[in-house]
Amino acid sequence: MTSDRLTLVVDPGLWVLLPAARRRPRAEVAWDGTSSLGHVVEAAGVPLTEVGAVTRAEGSEEVHVSPVARPQRPDGWLGGFVLDVHLGALARRLRLLGLDTAWPEEAGDPALVELANAERRVLLTQDRGLLKRRALWAGAYVRGSDPDDQLTDVLDRFRPALRPWSRCTACNGVLVDATKAEVAHLLEPGTLRSQDTFARCPGCGRVYWPGAHTERLARVVALAVGEQA
């Protein structure tokens, strides 16, 4: 088997996925002459979930790698997400916006892939190795270290339809209207006196009402809705 070299020309938008030594306009990589270009790109550090196109002109040593186009709509996607254990704050923000968001805290990598595949959810993670699993049907690398920046990235990439305040931020259940009488035993006297409109999560029983959220959460919703407008 003959050895060869290829030159990766990676779009700057994908540099975050490359080792520091390869974060430059052109980077040489080893090639055995038979491996697919996709394999070469992943071996360099970029999961194919993040790649829109890999092109190489005939006879050229240059391989051009471009990012996936935004907004992205994976074939068969039902609009839901599943997040790994490290993205709990992002999970709560997505639920706050009414997005179907699974966050199985104790699940290992195989279980996350299985759930994503079975329910046609996009797997969100910052684990590049997880995104390289061949069995995974759809995934995305979440950019940013701050949860608000991560939320902006996910909304920009997938442009999902938002329904703020419609899901339980604790368990992802869909909220249903509840009368004051139905939830009175769960509320403090002050809340009973000042509030008349309630919703309850059928899954975990948590009760919500206007004003139960903080100003910070309201700002998260307002910013997200504004960005999607």
N, C-alpha and C positions, 0 to 999 in steps of 0.2 A: 504494500500500500504506500503510495507516494505522499509525502508531506507537502504542504503548500501554505501560503499565507493569503489572508484576505484583509482588506481594509474596510472597517465599519465606518460609515458616515451616518451617525445617529443624530436625529433631530434633538435640539437642545431641550425640548420638553420631556425627553426620556432620560436625560443625563442623571437625574436623581436616582435612577435604578442601576446605574453603572458604578463599579468600584472607582474610587477617586482617581486612580491612575489612568482611567479610560474616559474621564469626563473632559473630552476635547473634541474638536470638529472631526478628526480622523484618528482611528485607533487600529493598529494592526493586531490580528488574532490568528491563532493557528487553525489550520483546516486540513483534514485528512484527504480531501479530494472527493469524498463520497457522502459525507454527512449533509443533511438538508440545510438550507440557509436558516430555516427556523431553529434548528438545533444549535447552529453557530450563534445565533442571536441570543437564545436562552442561556447558552453556556457563558456568554459574555456578561450576563446579569439581568437581561430584560425579559420578563415573562411575556409570552405571546398574547396574554390577555390585554396587554398594553399597546400592542403593535397593530397598526392599521394596514401596513404594507411593507414587504421586504422585496426589494428589486435589485437585480444585477444585470447589467447589459452584457450581451454575449462577448466573451473574451476579456471582460473587464475584471479587475481584482477588487473593485469597489462594490460594496453592498450598502444600499441606502435603506435606512430604517425610519419609517414615519409612524407617528402615534395614531391611535384609534381616533376616528372622527367623532366629534361631539356635536349634538347630543347623540348618545349611543342607545340603540334599542335592540338588545340581543333577541334573536329569533326564539319565539316561544316563551319569552319573559312574561310573567304574570304581574309584575310590578313590585314584588317583594324582595327583601334583602335578608341575608344572614351575616352576622358579624362575629369575628373571633373575640376571645376573652379580653383582649387589650383595648377594645373600642366601645366600652360600656357607655361612656359619656356621649359618644356619637349616636349610639343606639337610642338613648333616651331622647335626643334631639329629633331624630327621625320619627320616633313615635309621637312626639309632641306635634309634629306636622301631619300626623295621620297616615304615615307610611307603614306598611306591614313589615315589621322588623323583628326577626328572630335573633335572640342573643343567648344561646345556651352556654352558660358560664363554665360548665364543667366538660364541655365537649372537646374531644381531641380533633386533630386534623382530619382523620378518616370520617368521623361523624359529621363534621362540618360539610365536607364534600358530599356525603350521602344526603344530607338535608337539602343542600343547594340543588342537587340533581333531582331529588324526589319531588320537591315543591317548586321547581323552576325559579329559585331565588338567585340573585346575584350575590356571590360571596365577596364581602368587603374585608380587606385585611391590609396590613403593612408587612406581611410575611411573604417575601418573594418566592420562597421555596414552596409555600402552600399554593400559590398561584400557578406554579409549574407542574402541579400534579396532573397527569394525563387524563384522569377520570373526571376532572372538574369541567362542567359544561359552560359555566360563565362566572367570571370573577373580575375584580378590579382592585388595583393598588390605590389606597387612600393617601392622598398627599396632605402634608401638614402635620404639625405636632399639637396644635391647639384644636380642641373639638369644634369651635366655631369655624375655623379654617377648613377642617375636614368636612364639615357640613356643606360649606360653600362648594368644595370640590365635587362632592357627590351630587349635589343638585345641578351643578353646571354640566356634569358628565351625562347624567341620565334624564334630567328634566322631568321628573315624575309629577303626576298630578297630586296636589296637596289638599289635605282636608284637616286643617289645624284643629286641635282640641277634640278629636274624634276617637283617639285611642288612649288606652291606659299606658302611661310612661313606665309603670312598674312591670307589667307582664305582657303588654302588646294586645290585650283584649280590646274589642270594639265596644265603646261606651254606649249605654242605653239610657234614655230618660228615666228619672225616678221622681216620685212624689216626695214631699217633705215627710209625710207620714211613714213612708217606706224606709227612710234612712235616718229618721229622728234619733233612734237609739245609738247611732254611730257618730253623732255630732255633738260638739260643745254647745252649751246654752247660748253663747254669743252668736255663733253661726246660725242657730235656729232662729234667733230673733232678727238677724240682719239679711238672711238669704231665703229665697223662695224657689230658685231654679237649681235643679241638681241632675247629675248624671252618675251612673254607677257602673263599675266594671263587673260583668257577670262572672269573670274568671277568678279574680282575687278579692272582689268585694269592695275595693277602694272607691271612695265617694269624691266627686269633683263638683265644684260650683264656681260661678263667676267670682273672681277675686281670690280664688284659692291659689292661683299661680302668682309668682312674683313678677315684678316689673322686668327683671332680667329675662325671664322666659317669654314675656310678651314682646320684648325687643327682638328675641331670636325669631319668633314667629313673624313679626312685622318685616324684619330684614329679609327673611326667606321668601315671603310672599311678594315683596317688592322685587326681588331678584328674578322671580319666576314670571313676573308680569310682562 
